[in-house]
C-alpha cells in the first residue's frame, strides 16, 4: 500500500509494508524540484535515516532497475539552443 500527498514544496509518497511478517517501517519518498529524499525510521537507533539522491542519480536508479548486471553510462539529451 502507498499514499501520495502534495505538499507546498514537494510530493511525498509513503510506502507501507503490508506484506507478511516481519514488516519493515514505512518509507517516505520526498520529491523536490532539485533532489529526492528517502526516509525510514530505524527502531534500533530511534532515528529517521535519510538518503538524498540527485535527479541524475534517480534517473540512473530507474534505468538500473530494468538492466542486467554491468556498468553503464546513460546518454543525456542535448537541450536545443534558444535564439
C-alpha positions in Angstrom: 0.0 0.0 0.0 1.2 3.6 -0.6 -0.1 7.1 -0.2 0.6 10.3 -2.2 0.5 13.8 -0.7 1.3 17.1 -2.4 3.0 19.5 0.0 3.9 23.1 -0.6 7.5 22.3 -1.9 7.4 18.6 -2.6 5.4 15.5 -3.3 5.5 12.8 -0.6 5.0 9.1 -1.4 4.8 6.8 1.6 5.3 3.1 1.1 3.6 0.9 3.8 4.9 -2.6 4.2 1.7 -4.6 4.4 3.0 -8.0 3.4 3.6 -11.0 5.7 5.6 -10.5 8.9 8.2 -9.4 9.7 7.2 -6.0 8.5 9.5 -3.1 7.8 8.9 0.5 8.9 7.2 2.9 6.4 9.4 4.5 3.7 8.8 8.2 2.8 10.0 9.4 -0.6 10.0 13.2 -0.8 10.3 14.6 -4.4 11.6 18.1 -4.5 12.5 20.1 -7.7 16.2 19.5 -7.2 16.5 16.2 -5.3 14.7 13.2 -3.9 15.0 12.1 -0.3 14.2 8.6 1.0 13.4 8.3 4.8 12.8 5.4 7.1 12.6 5.2 10.9 15.2 2.9 12.4 13.8 1.5 15.7 17.2 0.2 16.7 18.6 3.8 16.9 15.3 5.6 17.4 16.2 7.9 14.5 15.0 8.6 11.0 17.6 7.6 8.4 17.6 9.9 5.3 19.3 9.3 1.9 19.4 12.2 -0.6 19.5 11.4 -4.4 20.2 14.0 -7.1 17.9 13.9 -10.1 20.6 12.3 -12.1 21.0 9.5 -9.5 17.3 9.0 -9.5 17.3 8.7 -13.3 20.2 6.2 -13.1 18.4 4.2 -10.4 15.2 4.0 -12.6 17.2 2.8 -15.6 19.2 0.3 -13.4 16.1 -1.5 -12.3 15.5 -2.7 -15.9 19.1 -3.6 -16.9 21.2 -6.7 -16.4 24.4 -6.8 -14.3 27.1 -4.4 -15.6 28.4 -0.9 -15.7 26.5 1.8 -17.6 26.5 5.4 -18.5 23.3 7.0 -19.7 23.4 9.4 -22.6 21.8 12.8 -21.9 19.7 14.6 -24.4 21.1 17.8 -25.7 19.0 20.9 -24.9 18.2 22.9 -28.1 19.7 26.3 -28.2 17.2 29.2 -27.9 17.7 32.3 -30.0 
